[in-house]
């Protein structure tokens, strides 16, 4: 689910982060510190596509003045296809929820955070 700011302090510009995934390869892309939602989504898809020339990358979540995370389940050298994502005001909460969604009530094991960032992170 997207996470938008409840309010932005006066004079502060909202920054955006987004996460994209290729359902066929489970490669991901993440963006942060984007000045617009459209730019954040474009960059996430671009970074995802660059991970093995993926053509099916799609944005799964975004955040304005908040944090995003994506978790993927990797078994013994391969992925079982499980993944989860989240957008929350705190990075630790986004990571925890992404792991929980990926694990699907512990049905899938080995979920790890593949990428995470807050919208105001700087590289």
VMD Tcl script that draws the C-alpha trace (Angstrom):
set ca {
  {0.00 0.00 0.00}
  {1.27 3.50 -0.73}
  {2.20 5.68 2.20}
  {1.65 9.41 1.82}
  {2.64 12.04 4.37}
  {-0.03 13.19 6.78}
  {1.44 16.65 6.51}
  {4.68 18.15 5.32}
  {6.33 20.85 7.45}
  {6.03 24.31 5.93}
  {8.89 24.99 3.54}
  {9.87 21.33 3.22}
  {9.36 19.68 -0.13}
  {7.92 16.17 -0.11}
  {10.35 13.54 -1.39}
  {9.31 10.16 -2.75}
  {10.57 6.60 -2.79}
  {9.25 3.66 -4.82}
  {9.83 -0.07 -5.20}
  {9.46 -2.09 -8.41}
  {9.70 -5.85 -8.96}
  {9.93 -8.19 -11.92}
  {7.46 -11.00 -11.09}
  {9.25 -13.35 -13.50}
  {12.77 -12.96 -12.05}
  {12.11 -11.37 -8.64}
  {14.70 -8.71 -9.41}
  {13.86 -5.42 -7.76}
  {14.56 -1.73 -8.12}
  {14.20 1.05 -5.58}
  {14.33 4.81 -5.77}
  {14.54 7.51 -3.12}
  {14.87 11.29 -2.77}
  {12.79 11.85 -5.91}
  {11.10 15.25 -6.24}
  {7.91 13.72 -7.68}
  {6.01 10.47 -7.43}
  {6.22 10.00 -11.19}
  {10.02 10.32 -11.09}
  {10.29 7.89 -8.15}
  {8.20 5.31 -10.01}
  {10.14 5.81 -13.25}
  {13.49 5.32 -11.50}
  {12.34 2.23 -9.58}
  {11.20 0.59 -12.83}
  {14.43 1.61 -14.57}
  {16.63 0.19 -11.79}
  {14.59 -3.01 -11.73}
  {14.85 -3.41 -15.50}
  {18.64 -2.97 -15.34}
  {18.87 -6.05 -13.09}
  {19.01 -8.58 -15.92}
  {17.15 -6.74 -18.67}
  {13.72 -7.36 -17.13}
  {10.78 -6.20 -19.24}
  {8.01 -6.91 -16.71}
  {9.06 -4.62 -13.84}
  {6.17 -2.88 -12.11}
  {5.86 -0.53 -9.15}
  {4.37 -2.30 -6.13}
  {4.56 0.45 -3.52}
  {5.65 4.03 -3.00}
  {5.95 6.54 -0.19}
  {6.02 10.28 0.26}
  {8.15 11.38 3.22}
  {8.22 7.78 4.44}
  {10.06 4.49 3.92}
  {9.67 1.48 1.62}
  {10.99 -2.08 1.74}
  {10.73 -5.27 -0.29}
  {11.50 -8.80 0.89}
  {12.03 -11.87 -1.28}
  {12.23 -15.53 -0.29}
  {15.38 -17.27 -1.40}
  {15.69 -20.98 -0.78}
  {18.84 -22.99 -1.34}
  {20.22 -21.04 -4.26}
  {16.84 -20.32 -5.78}
  {13.72 -18.32 -5.02}
  {10.43 -19.94 -4.14}
  {8.63 -16.97 -5.67}
  {7.39 -15.39 -2.46}
  {7.77 -11.66 -1.97}
  {6.27 -8.87 0.13}
  {6.52 -5.12 0.28}
  {5.57 -2.28 2.59}
  {5.54 1.49 3.03}
  {5.63 2.89 6.55}
  {6.73 6.04 8.35}
  {9.72 4.24 9.92}
  {12.20 2.03 8.05}
  {12.20 -0.67 10.73}
  {8.39 -0.96 10.46}
  {8.51 -1.12 6.65}
  {11.12 -3.90 6.79}
  {9.20 -5.88 9.42}
  {5.94 -5.71 7.48}
  {7.64 -6.63 4.17}
  {9.13 -9.74 5.86}
  {5.74 -10.59 7.35}
  {3.92 -10.25 4.02}
  {6.63 -12.27 2.25}
  {6.49 -15.00 4.90}
  {2.70 -15.17 4.66}
  {2.25 -16.38 8.21}
  {5.50 -18.38 8.06}
  {4.25 -20.42 5.12}
  {7.37 -19.33 3.23}
  {10.77 -19.42 4.86}
  {13.91 -17.53 4.04}
  {12.40 -14.12 3.35}
  {15.04 -11.41 3.46}
  {14.96 -7.69 2.79}
  {16.21 -7.27 -0.75}
  {16.01 -3.46 -0.80}
  {14.81 -0.66 1.45}
  {15.06 3.11 1.68}
  {13.38 6.17 3.07}
  {12.24 8.85 0.69}
  {14.64 11.39 2.17}
  {17.72 9.11 2.06}
  {20.74 10.43 0.27}
  {23.08 8.12 -1.63}
}
mol new
graphics top color blue
foreach p $ca { graphics top sphere $p radius 0.5 }
foreach p [lrange $ca 0 end-1] q [lrange $ca 1 end] { graphics top cylinder $p $q radius 0.2 }
display resetview
